[in-house]
Amino acid sequence: MQQLFLIAVPLVALSMFATSAQAATIDFSSTPAMQATCGELRPRPAATLRTDDEKVAYVICSGIDLLTDTARWARGMSKRMESSNPQERDRGFVQGIRIKLEEILVKLTAARQILTTVRATKPLFVIQPGEWEIDIDGDGTITPFEKHFFWVAKRDDNQIAAFSGINSPNEYYERQFIKPVIKLDQSDVYWAAAYLNFAEAALNLVLSYNVDLAGKDVVVLNDEKRVAMRAYPRLLEGIATSRRLRESLLKETDNDREWIPNPKQTQTSFPLVLDAQSFATWGQLLEHMDALFRGRTLLGGAPAASRPGEAQAWRSRDLTMGLCAPGEGINVRDLFLRPLRRPLDAGERAARCVKPTAAVPFTGLGKLIEDSLRRNAGRTPDNPTGEWMVLRHLYWVN
């Protein structure tokens, strides 16, 4: 009997491992297909994901779960906050948000860590998020907003129209938006990973501070190390990943249901034009951002002089928004390594203003913005260039 037991145990373990390691059926073409795919992947530990397809599909399912969970939490939170005691309501509101943000951060980190292991050398699978209809907030009804949540703006309609002349929300979405169809690849993985890095940086930064809505000092630093050791590295990695995204896109030679297209790709659901100038400006912007956040340049700069004969002077503004005196700027890296104790204190912020040096000059962002505005002077939503739209909607390409 003991010998049979010794033989049976490893056989059972191998059987269980083989079952968990089976390739999942991945189909994101409709709501039922998406739900079936996620239902198959959701119970699996991340360590059992063997292929790039499974890893990316798992992250998509995790993202959908995080979206619905957060929306349903927010709906419940608003009901719980209906209290007759404003002070108690404010305290509970802040604490509830902190707890939820910590939970969200854990899930974002897990997703980002999975994506960093993906090294796809060929396209992965097709997703059709416009076909997904989800009761996001869990109230039992799929509203027009929820029905069209994953649609994207039509490229031809750069100026989103008002509701005037449109009879219903469904008609509005159907006129202005389209259902994206995307064949995912490694570039899309970089795109998502960059956003996750930036989101982690932002959440870690926010959670490093205490908020007291009733106190004299509303926002006060609570965890200095978290800013320097968690928020700052994620921010730098986000910029680095965005640079890898841009490089990966420029190397693509196919033209099949792309998400973010390079200048030669036309088969895409992406709502913005991305021409060669767009990619050049994007690359310069990332270089300037990397230098700025690494403390190699200062945030600041004087307005540029008008050019003779210009109808309108496109002048780069003071990038410190008037915080620093003319000729001074802020070392952004220093703000992460020595974070502000009371960031709403104008005096404490102004004390960080320093003069540029040969080693640490002003950032070139001001000139980049000025040059871009001059190139695109006179452009309108009906006559855009890719660069004009990228600068207007930079969030699309992180």
GUPAFI-307112 format. One record per residue: residue number from 1; residue in three letters; x, y, z of N, C-alpha, C in turn. Coordinates in steps of 0.001 Angstrom, whole numbers. Each point is the difference from the previous one (the first is absolute). Layout:
num/residuo/n.px/n.py/n.pz/ca.px/ca.py/ca.pz/c.px/c.py/c.pz
NUM/ALA/X/Y/Z/X/Y/Z/X/Y/Z
...
This chain:
num/residuo/n.px/n.py/n.pz/ca.px/ca.py/ca.pz/c.px/c.py/c.pz
1/MET/833/-1206/0/-833/1206/0/864/1252/0
2/GLN/1043/-15/801/889/1161/67/677/246/-1348
3/GLN/373/-1121/-673/637/170/-1315/-967/598/-1016
4/LEU/-1269/-451/42/-1001/561/-894/-201/1486/257
5/PHE/23/363/1285/-171/1411/362/1147/837/-548
6/LEU/1224/-511/137/1169/729/-482/-18/171/-1511
7/ILE/-590/-985/-695/-102/105/-1451/-1130/932/-400
8/ALA/-1108/-62/738/-1189/752/-373/183/1497/181
9/VAL/680/410/1087/130/1423/301/666/767/-1136
10/PRO/1168/-422/-485/602/755/-1099/-823/-44/-1280
11/LEU/-705/-1113/-244/-836/-78/-1194/-1146/1001/54
12/VAL/-615/110/1178/-1087/963/175/524/1423/-174
13/ALA/1169/274/588/592/1334/-101/304/349/-1451
14/LEU/564/-963/-746/301/242/-1404/-1267/238/-801
15/SER/-1050/-764/332/-1274/170/-683/-570/1392/235
16/MET/73/446/1256/-524/1327/329/797/1082/-716
17/PHE/1328/-175/-59/844/994/-659/-301/55/-1489
18/ALA/-191/-1206/-610/-281/-50/-1427/-1319/685/-317
19/THR/-984/-197/880/-1297/630/-213/111/1512/80
20/SER/735/489/1034/125/1453/185/815/644/-1095
21/ALA/902/-790/-638/887/565/-1001/-568/-90/-1413
22/GLN/-1204/-605/-161/-599/-81/-1314/-220/1397/-576
23/ALA/215/120/-1287/-195/1296/-639/-1466/395/71
24/ALA/-238/1228/389/-1372/495/106/-548/309/-1388
25/THR/-1324/-99/-141/-669/419/-1220/-210/1505/78
26/ILE/650/728/-889/-29/1464/66/-883/548/-1116
27/ASP/-1057/668/392/-950/570/-961/-598/1257/621
28/PHE/282/1132/-595/-519/1281/486/-882/669/-1054
29/SER/-720/-811/-789/-783/528/-1109/-1393/460/395
30/SER/-470/-355/1187/-1346/372/437/-47/-34/1519
31/THR/-1104/460/568/-141/-41/1457/29/-1431/518
32/PRO/-806/-929/-563/52/-1392/497/1380/-626/-157
33/ALA/662/272/-1146/1331/-570/-218/1001/556/1003
34/MET/-68/1303/238/894/624/982/-246/-577/1392
35/GLN/-1260/-150/370/-329/-525/1320/467/-1443/153
36/ALA/-109/-779/-1072/473/-1388/54/1515/-64/129
37/THR/680/836/-778/1467/46/72/464/397/1397
38/CYS/-606/1059/533/403/478/1326/-406/-1000/1081
39/GLY/-1128/-667/-178/-403/-1008/966/980/-1153/75
40/GLU/635/-301/-1130/1000/-1072/-50/1332/455/593
41/LEU/364/1256/-245/1305/485/455/-20/494/1444
42/ARG/-1117/567/428/-70/668/1301/463/-875/1168
43/PRO/-388/-1275/79/410/-799/1170/1465/-415/5
44/ARG/687/186/-1100/1361/-510/-97/1004/916/678
45/PRO/936/-569/753/1106/814/536/843/537/-1154
46/ALA/526/1196/167/793/616/-1064/1190/-865/-392
47/ALA/522/-775/941/1174/-831/-281/-291/-1103/-1008
48/THR/-1268/-330/-231/-342/-1073/-939/-194/509/-1426
49/LEU/126/1299/-204/-153/558/-1341/1259/-290/-796
50/ARG/-129/-775/-1072/1177/-491/-708/336/790/-1261
51/THR/-1007/482/-690/234/654/-1284/-232/1501/100
52/ASP/561/734/-962/-232/1438/-41/-1482/308/-174
53/ASP/-691/-807/-807/-1437/199/-197/-756/-95/1315
54/GLU/312/-1010/776/-686/-176/1281/294/1156/949
55/LYS/1235/432/20/373/1081/911/-752/1286/-337
56/VAL/-32/343/-1269/-690/1228/-412/-1503/-126/219
57/ALA/-562/-1163/-321/-1438/-211/216/-337/87/1484
58/TYR/859/-551/830/-204/45/1449/-20/1447/501
59/VAL/903/815/-519/58/1404/410/-1252/749/-465
60/ILE/-468/-306/-1206/-1234/628/-486/-1165/-344/931
61/CYS/-120/-1270/345/-1077/-426/896/138/659/1370
62/SER/1218/89/494/234/661/1292/-399/1466/-72
63/GLY/288/641/-1135/-365/1405/-171/-1507/201/-8
64/ILE/-713/-896/-677/-1464/86/-19/-551/-195/1408
65/ASP/542/-974/714/-442/-246/1385/282/1211/887
66/LEU/1155/609/-180/356/1170/803/-932/1166/-306
67/LEU/-336/181/-1275/-925/1070/-395/-1361/-178/669
68/THR/-568/-1192/-109/-1338/-222/562/28/38/1527
69/ASP/1038/-563/582/97/3/1460/88/1427/542
70/THR/811/836/-654/162/1380/452/-1291/797/-181
71/ALA/-666/-190/-1140/-1251/729/-250/-1069/-400/1009
72/ARG/-46/-1271/329/-1011/-471/957/338/450/1419
73/TRP/1281/55/295/413/537/1303/-390/1474/100
74/ALA/228/758/-1070/-317/1428/12/-1494/223/194
75/ARG/-814/-827/-630/-1446/139/163/-411/-298/1435
76/GLY/587/-1043/587/-305/-316/1389/534/1036/962
77/MET/1179/550/-328/621/1010/855/-869/1249/75
78/SER/-555/410/-1137/-829/1204/-7/-1240/-177/871
79/LYS/-511/-1210/62/-1161/-251/855/391/17/1471
80/ARG/1158/-591/300/442/-63/1403/341/1382/548
81/MET/374/903/-906/407/1324/441/-1182/936/268
82/GLU/-1197/-483/-172/-1191/799/296/-196/39/1511
83/SER/834/781/654/13/74/1459/-417/1400/441
84/SER/-603/60/1167/-430/1304/522/1155/759/653
85/ASN/1117/-664/224/1157/619/646/1068/289/-1052
86/PRO/135/1251/-450/956/310/-1072/1433/-383/332
87/GLN/421/204/1251/1382/-313/365/253/-1499/-95
88/GLU/-952/-769/500/130/-1451/-77/-30/-464/-1458
89/ARG/-840/664/-802/-105/-342/-1407/1329/259/-713
90/ASP/605/1151/256/1271/324/-646/1092/-975/401
91/ARG/52/-320/1311/1038/-924/472/-186/-1382/-635
92/GLY/-1237/-462/-41/-270/-1306/-594/259/-16/-1493
93/PHE/-290/1112/-655/220/111/-1430/1487/-122/-327
94/VAL/833/757/707/1446/-24/-249/583/-1370/310
95/GLN/-378/-569/1144/527/-1304/386/-446/-1077/-980
96/GLY/-1263/77/-418/-499/-987/-955/742/62/-1320
97/ILE/284/1203/-451/739/155/-1251/1424/-539/135
98/ARG/656/274/1123/1371/-499/205/37/-1521/-65
99/ILE/-926/-626/681/-35/-1471/12/-198/-532/-1416
100/LYS/-922/624/-726/-279/-477/-1359/1181/234/-917
101/LEU/652/1150/116/1152/275/-848/1137/-982/251
102/GLU/179/-398/1248/1021/-1013/306/-345/-1322/-675
103/GLU/-1271/-368/0/-431/-1233/-662/222/83/-1501
104/ILE/-359/1132/-580/193/198/-1440/1479/-78/-355
105/LEU/835/609/832/1441/13/-258/569/-1408/-51
106/VAL/-429/-859/909/473/-1395/11/-339/-681/-1328
107/LYS/-1204/228/-494/-435/-651/-1244/722/570/-1212
108/LEU/235/1305/-2/740/603/-1110/1434/-505/-46
109/THR/609/-128/1174/1374/-502/66/84/-1426/-527
110/ALA/-965/-830/396/-21/-1388/-462/-135/-66/-1519
111/ALA/-868/841/-565/-184/20/-1453/1273/452/-700
112/ARG/619/1042/531/1227/502/-626/1113/-1040/51
113/GLN/116/-709/1098/1040/-1024/129/-210/-1140/-994
114/ILE/-1252/-328/-285/-275/-1029/-1003/401/497/-1380
115/LEU/-361/1228/-327/296/526/-1332/1497/134/-252
116/THR/778/240/1038/1448/145/-198/650/-1314/-428
117/THR/-705/-1127/166/550/-1301/-425/-401/-351/-1430
118/VAL/-836/833/-627/-459/-283/-1367/1039/508/-986
119/ARG/412/-874/-913/940/360/-1057/-504/-613/-1303
120/ALA/-1095/523/-483/-644/-559/-1179/782/340/-1262
121/THR/310/-996/-795/714/205/-1262/-944/-13/-1192
122/LYS/-1283/-228/250/-1019/18/-1049/-1309/486/617
123/PRO/-978/376/-815/-1277/459/558/-631/-1047/909
124/LEU/-773/482/964/-596/-886/989/-1405/-429/-415
125/PHE/-1012/743/396/-1374/-365/-341/-801/1273/-212
126/VAL/-1193/-155/-541/-861/1135/-321/-984/242/1134
127/ILE/-194/1266/352/-1038/360/960/-974/966/-674
128/GLN/-1273/-96/389/-1044/879/-517/-755/611/1179
129/PRO/657/909/726/-605/536/1220/-1300/755/-243
130/GLY/-207/485/-1213/-1249/688/-288/-1208/-913/50
131/GLU/238/-1302/-33/-1097/-966/81/-340/-373/1440
132/TRP/813/457/949/-262/-359/1390/-1042/947/599
133/GLU/-995/-567/600/-1005/789/710/-62/-507/1435
134/ILE/412/845/930/160/-410/1400/-762/949/912
135/ASP/-675/-556/971/-617/819/1056/1125/395/952
136/ILE/694/1063/-335/1248/340/695/-224/296/1475
137/ASP/-1027/802/329/-209/385/1395/-894/-960/776
138/GLY/-469/-1065/-663/-750/-1042/703/-1376/400/471
139/ASP/-625/976/-660/-1332/427/439/-1126/-745/-703
140/GLY/385/-994/-823/-1001/-817/-662/-423/521/-1361
141/THR/562/1128/-435/-361/598/-1283/1259/383/-771
142/ILE/2/-307/-1283/1099/439/-856/-421/1302/-662
143/THR/568/1089/452/-335/1323/-527/681/208/-1351
144/PRO/-418/1014/-767/705/302/-1250/1500/248/214
145/PHE/348/661/1103/1418/216/292/730/-1330/174
146/GLU/-596/-934/739/627/-1306/218/37/-812/-1292
147/LYS/-1049/81/-786/-56/-734/-1261/1120/431/-944
148/HIS/322/1277/22/996/539/-926/1327/324/697
149/PHE/210/-519/1191/1168/375/801/1306/-280/-743
150/PHE/74/-1092/-740/1250/-399/-643/84/454/-1458
151/TRP/-949/807/-455/94/564/-1341/1020/1141/10
152/VAL/483/362/-1183/952/1117/-94/-521/1019/-1004
153/ALA/439/1249/142/-451/1073/-886/438/-271/-1431
154/LYS/-869/348/-943/363/-109/-1405/1144/969/-305
155/ARG/899/-442/-831/1131/851/-343/-456/1249/-749
156/ASP/-1044/-92/-781/-475/1149/-766/-686/1046/866
157/ASP/-402/-393/1196/-726/919/876/901/414/1151
158/ASN/976/849/-286/954/408/1021/-630/928/1026
159/GLN/-1067/661/-396/-717/875/922/-1281/-720/389
160/ILE/-71/-481/1253/-1186/-723/436/-1192/948/25
161/ALA/-1057/-376/-703/-1159/877/-124/-831/9/1265
162/ALA/-778/1053/141/-933/90/1116/-1216/-871/-292
163/PHE/-871/-121/1002/-1173/-838/-155/-1077/667/-847
164/SER/184/1281/-364/-1031/700/-755/-239/-688/-1348
165/GLY/-1264/-209/-333/-360/-652/-1253/81/-1501/42
166/ILE/338/-564/1147/82/-1449/157/-1107/-433/961
167/ASN/-735/-1016/-390/-1227/-351/716/214/-871/1222
168/SER/1135/-694/90/205/-904/1131/1485/-203/236
169/PRO/383/-421/1208/1410/-298/258/551/-1069/-932
170/ASN/-803/-1022/-319/467/-1045/-909/342/578/-1372
171/GLU/-841/913/-475/255/629/-1296/1286/831/51
172/TYR/225/670/1121/1211/806/161/1245/-872/-137
173/TYR/30/-1110/739/1166/-875/-56/176/-607/-1386
174/GLU/-1110/-393/-620/104/-655/-1289/450/965/-1095
175/ARG/-272/1284/154/468/989/-970/1472/350/207
176/GLN/408/74/1250/1316/538/334/1071/-1059/232
177/PHE/-382/-1236/257/955/-1018/422/-90/-1237/-884
178/ILE/1022/-849/90/26/-1269/-735/407/-1121/947
179/LYS/-278/-1218/-428/419/-1183/746/1417/-374/-436
180/PRO/985/109/875/1361/-349/-406/193/-1506/-156
181/VAL/775/-367/-988/420/-1388/-200/1523/18/-42
182/ILE/639/-698/932/1445/138/191/669/-1371/21
183/LYS/1025/-150/-820/838/-1196/47/1211/329/859
184/LEU/1/-494/1203/1011/384/980/1383/-519/-372
185/ASP/1018/790/344/1382/-400/-223/875/574/1108
186/GLN/1303/-147/-130/914/418/1059/-72/1501/252
187/SER/-219/787/-1036/-114/1445/196/-1162/330/925
188/ASP/-1108/-704/-160/-1160/245/863/287/-383/1443
189/VAL/839/-1010/169/417/-390/1350/806/1124/640
190/TYR/927/589/-758/765/1136/521/-931/1170/340
191/TRP/-979/254/-862/-956/1091/217/-710/-177/1338
192/ALA/-503/-1212/249/-705/-271/1260/953/57/1188
193/ALA/1207/-545/-163/965/-15/1103/420/1416/384
194/ALA/134/878/-979/349/1397/305/-1095/643/838
195/TYR/-1244/-194/-396/-1111/567/768/-24/-553/1418
196/LEU/250/-1294/152/-8/-599/1329/1108/593/869
197/ASN/1174/215/-585/1087/636/754/-389/1399/466
198/PHE/-584/784/-904/-408/1361/364/-1100/-23/1061
199/ALA/-930/-950/-119/-1082/-98/987/550/-384/1373
200/GLU/948/-928/26/617/-371/1274/743/1177/616
201/ALA/711/737/-843/728/1177/503/-969/985/627
202/ALA/-1105/267/-690/-973/967/506/-632/-461/1301
203/LEU/-381/-1268/80/-647/-503/1215/967/-13/1174
204/ASN/1234/-422/-241/983/13/1087/260/1412/492
205/LEU/13/952/-922/215/1385/392/-1166/506/845
206/VAL/-1218/-242/-445/-1183/428/747/-47/-637/1375
207/LEU/291/-1292/65/-96/-732/1259/1155/305/951
208/SER/976/756/-472/1094/421/882/-400/1175/873
209/TYR/-1165/571/-268/-479/1175/734/-1278/-321/762
210/ASN/-152/640/1149/-1250/-59/750/-876/1172/-395
211/VAL/-1300/-245/-60/-953/1052/-348/-989/170/1141
212/ASP/-113/1215/496/-951/333/1063/-848/1174/-487
213/LEU/-1200/-292/-469/-843/1034/-598/-413/1070/998
214/ALA/43/-344/1284/-418/964/1023/1186/672/682
215/GLY/1210/-423/-320/1173/513/692/555/1266/-630
216/LYS/906/656/734/646/1195/-511/931/-354/-1150
217/ASP/800/-1051/191/866/-513/-1061/-730/-1167/-656
218/VAL/-624/274/-1117/-863/-1012/-623/805/-1197/-501
219/VAL/1148/271/-610/836/-1069/-551/1378/67/640
220/VAL/413/-1091/654/1286/-37/698/718/-1311/-331
221/LEU/1297/105/-254/807/-1172/-327/-13/-997/1152
222/ASN/-215/-1268/-326/-44/-1053/1004/1098/-1042/-195
223/ASP/420/-220/-1253/963/-1069/-274/986/476/-1071
224/GLU/1086/605/447/992/561/-918/652/-1076/-853
225/LYS/294/-1151/604/676/-1072/-734/-867/-535/-1130
226/ARG/-1307/13/203/-895/-517/-1040/86/850/-1259
227/VAL/162/1282/161/139/893/-1158/1282/-329/-755
228/ALA/1099/-101/732/1305/-201/-625/209/-1433/-495
229/MET/-488/-982/758/316/-1396/-285/-1063/-716/-829
230/ARG/-1215/538/-40/-1057/-693/-743/-588/867/-1118
231/ALA/-370/1221/307/-590/850/-1037/1033/376/-1071
232/TYR/1160/443/421/1003/506/-937/513/-1076/-968
233/PRO/373/-1200/464/451/-1020/-956/-1056/-375/-1031
234/ARG/-1258/-38/427/-1071/-349/-942/-167/1089/-1061
235/LEU/181/1238/397/-103/1099/-950/1105/-102/-1048
236/LEU/1220/-239/439/1111/-138/-931/-200/-1197/-925
237/GLU/-488/-1093/558/-234/-1193/-818/-1143/240/-993
238/GLY/-987/803/383/-1071/330/-920/525/737/-1220
239/ILE/885/959/230/597/741/-1119/839/-939/-865
240/ALA/782/-867/641/841/-942/-748/-855/-952/-834
241/THR/-1119/-452/572/-877/-919/-722/-688/696/-1159
242/SER/-356/1267/185/-591/763/-1086/1002/183/-1142
243/ARG/1257/133/338/1021/95/-1049/131/-1331/-738
244/ARG/-90/-1118/749/38/-1302/-657/-1220/-181/-905
245/LEU/-1149/510/447/-1209/-50/-819/231/707/-1331
246/ARG/504/1205/58/211/771/-1229/972/-717/-937
247/GLU/1081/-517/544/984/-714/-819/-613/-1254/-620
248/SER/-805/-715/789/-635/-1218/-493/-979/302/-1124
249/LEU/-763/1083/142/-962/371/-1033/701/322/-1321
250/LEU/1113/710/70/706/393/-1217/598/-1193/-732
251/LYS/200/-1106/693/574/-1197/-625/-1054/-883/-656
252/GLU/-1275/255/293/-1055/-866/-523/-129/168/-1519
253/THR/-203/-1137/-682/-154/12/-1463/-1365/-520/-435
254/ASP/-774/-584/902/-1316/-492/-381/-1009/1146/14
255/ASN/-1224/-278/-366/-1031/1036/-48/-1354/-687/179
256/ASP/-185/-558/1193/-1172/-848/225/-653/333/1333
257/ARG/-1062/742/-17/-799/315/1183/871/513/1151
258/GLU/772/1015/-315/919/573/974/-761/822/1037
259/TRP/632/183/1175/-526/957/979/716/1322/-257
260/ILE/1174/194/581/760/1214/-335/794/-288/-1276
261/PRO/-264/731/-1068/696/-270/-1262/1253/844/-156
262/ASN/981/-525/-721/1115/841/-393/-400/764/-1265
263/PRO/828/913/-516/-422/835/-1135/-374/-785/-1258
264/LYS/450/-1251/-130/-283/-776/-1203/-1203/-922/162
265/GLN/-540/-97/1193/-1120/-912/252/-1325/760/-69
266/THR/-933/-558/-740/-1284/671/-211/-1191/-783/556
267/GLN/169/-1298/213/-1105/-824/493/-26/70/1529
268/THR/-756/967/518/42/256/1436/-1314/573/489
269/SER/-280/-230/1289/-1157/606/667/412/1212/819
270/PHE/1280/335/-17/502/1083/840/-608/1325/-433
271/PRO/-495/807/927/-745/1194/-394/832/1173/-484
272/LEU/1321/-43/150/833/1145/-361/946/-349/-1139
273/VAL/287/983/-837/999/-162/-1051/1385/23/639
274/LEU/844/-950/-378/1371/-23/497/940/-61/-1208
275/ASP/423/1171/-471/881/57/-1157/1460/48/448
276/ALA/889/166/-956/1434/-8/309/376/1117/966
277/GLN/-590/1187/-192/293/1110/902/-479/-299/1413
278/SER/-1124/-686/114/-516/-382/1315/1010/-872/736
279/PHE/538/-986/-710/966/-898/623/1285/730/362
280/ALA/408/938/-849/1205/779/313/-222/835/1253
281/THR/-1147/683/81/-298/820/1174/-138/-863/1236
282/TRP/-644/-1140/-136/-162/-933/1111/1361/-425/539
283/GLY/922/-342/-907/1333/-406/438/731/1109/729
284/GLN/-93/1228/-525/643/1135/665/-623/268/1370
285/LEU/-1309/-117/57/-696/220/1270/474/-987/1054
286/LEU/123/-1273/-371/444/-1019/957/1433/255/448
287/GLU/846/461/-914/1380/330/379/16/1123/1035
288/HIS/-800/1028/-247/-62/1126/938/-578/-437/1348
289/MET/-1029/-850/-30/-609/-459/1247/971/-854/799
290/ASP/738/-855/-683/974/-847/688/1068/858/669
291/ALA/519/985/-726/1022/885/574/-568/805/1165
292/LEU/-1239/456/-126/-623/804/1044/-175/-793/1281
293/PHE/-548/-1201/-113/-281/-786/1206/1256/-648/587
294/ARG/1066/-58/-769/1268/-495/547/845/1134/579
295/GLY/-534/1220/-14/700/1123/594/1107/564/-841
296/ARG/12/-311/-1295/1049/525/-874/-357/1380/-540
297/THR/-1281/364/89/-455/1329/-404/-991/508/1039
298/LEU/-305/1282/-63/-942/626/927/-1316/301/-693
299/LEU/-1078/-141/737/-1313/414/-502/-88/1510/114
300/GLY/-87/679/-1122/-48/1458/8/389/530/-1361
301/GLY/184/1283/-87/401/612/-1254/-768/1273/-254
302/ALA/632/939/-639/-615/1295/-289/-797/-85/-1298
303/PRO/-1045/814/-140/-750/30/-1262/896/369/-1169
304/ALA/-292/-593/-1155/785/306/-1193/-489/1301/-628
305/ALA/879/662/-693/-355/1275/-640/-852/-248/-1247
306/SER/-864/962/-303/-818/-88/-1209/890/159/-1231
307/ARG/-423/-648/-1064/715/162/-1265/-654/1115/-814
308/PRO/770/794/-688/-570/1104/-799/-1011/-530/-1015
309/GLY/-1142/661/-67/-994/-346/-1005/-946/-1103/404
310/GLU/187/-584/1168/-916/-1056/428/-1324/611/447
311/ALA/-1096/-597/-507/-1321/494/395/-256/-275/1474
312/GLN/545/-1098/461/-171/-337/1408/1331/-515/520
313/ALA/391/461/1162/1297/-407/558/-165/-1315/742
314/TRP/509/-1090/-591/-20/-1285/710/1200/-11/935
315/ARG/-252/252/1235/1106/152/941/-99/-1033/1101
316/SER/1105/-687/242/-3/-1002/1063/-136/691/1346
317/ARG/-945/-447/781/-257/631/1294/992/-486/1051
318/ASP/-8/691/1124/782/-432/1147/-544/-1347/459
319/LEU/790/-1052/-119/-494/-1345/300/-210/-240/1490
320/THR/419/927/853/-297/-152/1430/-1319/665/360
321/MET/-707/510/-1019/-1316/623/213/65/1166/980
322/GLY/1101/761/-70/128/1173/839/512/-270/1399
323/LEU/303/-1264/317/479/-321/1351/1381/595/250
324/CYS/853/-88/-1002/1369/493/162/155/1374/-655
325/ALA/967/740/491/322/1296/-597/635/-219/-1376
326/PRO/-54/1008/-878/658/-127/-1299/1460/-386/158
327/GLY/430/-937/-814/1380/-446/70/237/-1109/1007
328/GLU/-1065/-525/614/126/-1099/953/-889/-1163/-435
329/GLY/313/-1180/517/-780/-1189/-316/40/-993/1142
330/ILE/-618/-1140/-210/-116/-1024/1043/652/-1286/-476
331/ASN/781/-612/876/579/-1312/-268/-1040/-1053/377
332/VAL/-616/-606/-1001/-1102/-931/248/487/-1253/716
333/ARG/1203/-450/-331/544/-1171/696/78/267/1498
334/ASP/383/1216/365/116/361/1410/-1353/-76/704
335/LEU/-1079/269/-732/-1340/-73/607/-367/-1429/387
336/PHE/597/-975/-680/-257/-1397/340/950/-511/1078
337/LEU/1243/446/-51/967/-468/991/-135/751/1321
338/ARG/-443/1238/-65/-293/783/1208/-1398/601/-141
339/PRO/-1027/-828/131/-1366/465/-293/-463/1118/931
340/LEU/-885/825/-525/-557/1105/782/-787/-534/1190
341/ARG/197/616/1158/-748/-408/1195/-1463/429/-96
342/ARG/-189/1219/-454/-1355/554/-161/-99/564/-1415
343/PRO/-392/-814/-955/48/424/-1401/-931/1153/-347
344/LEU/-1006/271/848/-893/1124/-273/549/1318/526
345/ASP/1125/-53/690/636/1197/546/831/666/-1106
346/ALA/-464/1136/-487/694/683/-1094/1423/377/374
347/GLY/212/356/1254/1338/361/445/953/-1168/-66
348/GLU/-453/-1167/410/859/-1184/-45/317/-372/-1444
349/ARG/-976/144/-875/248/-299/-1412/991/994/-592
350/ALA/-190/1294/294/873/1028/-570/1435/-142/487
351/ALA/173/-564/1189/1342/-169/553/835/-993/-816
352/ARG/-654/-791/-845/727/-962/-832/500/603/-1306
353/CYS/-322/1247/-261/425/640/-1244/1505/275/34
354/VAL/684/-361/-1071/1452/205/-87/339/553/-1379
355/LYS/1184/540/-105/458/532/-1288/669/-1115/-809
356/PRO/-153/36/-1300/661/-1011/-833/1508/193/5
357/THR/696/-1077/-314/1447/22/-115/395/-659/-1314
358/ALA/1280/41/-286/476/-674/-1214/-248/-1502/88
359/ALA/94/-546/1214/-206/-1439/187/-1482/-367/-17
360/VAL/-840/894/520/-1441/-253/61/-728/1213/-580
361/PRO/-147/45/-1312/-668/1149/-636/-1519/-150/27
362/PHE/-704/972/-550/-1442/-106/-157/-339/-1120/-976
363/THR/-1153/-625/208/-481/-1009/-931/-281/614/-1375
364/GLY/96/-830/-1021/-342/450/-1340/-1475/-155/-332
365/LEU/-810/-352/991/-1426/-193/-258/-667/1271/-518
366/GLY/380/1135/554/-605/1253/-427/200/241/-1486
367/LYS/1214/-202/-475/282/204/-1426/-726/-1035/-848
368/LEU/-69/-1236/501/-718/-1043/-735/-1459/394/-206
369/ILE/-629/491/1057/-1393/419/-93/-145/1179/-952
370/GLU/920/965/148/-51/1195/-862/141/-385/-1473
371/ASP/975/-860/-318/215/-406/-1392/-1209/-749/-548
372/SER/-582/-840/823/-1163/-768/-441/-1194/904/-273
373/LEU/-209/972/885/-1110/931/-204/184/815/-1279
374/ARG/1218/401/-266/269/769/-1224/-256/-857/-1245
375/ARG/439/-1263/56/-210/-874/-1160/-1483/-194/-293
376/ASN/-809/21/1071/-1408/-336/-150/-914/1216/110
377/ALA/572/1187/-134/-808/1218/56/-1054/-31/-1100
378/GLY/-1219/325/367/-1084/36/-982/-706/-1310/-198
379/ARG/498/-1063/619/-682/-1286/-114/-1314/24/769
380/THR/-957/-793/-457/-1296/-100/663/-346/-1468/150
381/PRO/-1021/-332/788/-415/-1400/108/-359/-630/-1343
382/ASP/-390/827/-986/-333/-528/-1323/1232/-152/-891
383/ASN/1126/533/463/1218/-35/-812/1204/-273/906
384/PRO/-1/-1166/663/1059/-258/984/1222/-656/-616
385/THR/1111/129/665/1151/-858/-266/91/-968/1159
386/GLY/780/-1052/-178/149/-938/1095/605/651/1229
387/GLU/1023/823/-222/660/663/1119/-977/890/757
388/TRP/-831/713/-720/-975/902/630/-925/-796/917
389/MET/-426/-1175/-454/-929/-793/801/700/-697/1157
390/VAL/1245/-422/-189/728/-666/1082/211/952/1161
391/LEU/384/1238/-307/211/968/1066/-1312/343/700
392/ARG/-1098/-99/-735/-1300/311/593/-530/-1155/846
393/HIS/286/-1239/-425/-503/-1180/703/1153/-942/350
394/LEU/950/512/721/1215/-768/283/-297/-1271/786
395/TYR/-1121/-10/724/-312/-1178/807/-167/-1263/-846
396/TRP/-316/115/-1270/-190/-1187/-824/1297/-782/-193
397/VAL/1120/697/20/1267/-687/-252/956/127/1192
398/ASN/-576/213/1181/779/172/1240/1322/729/-215
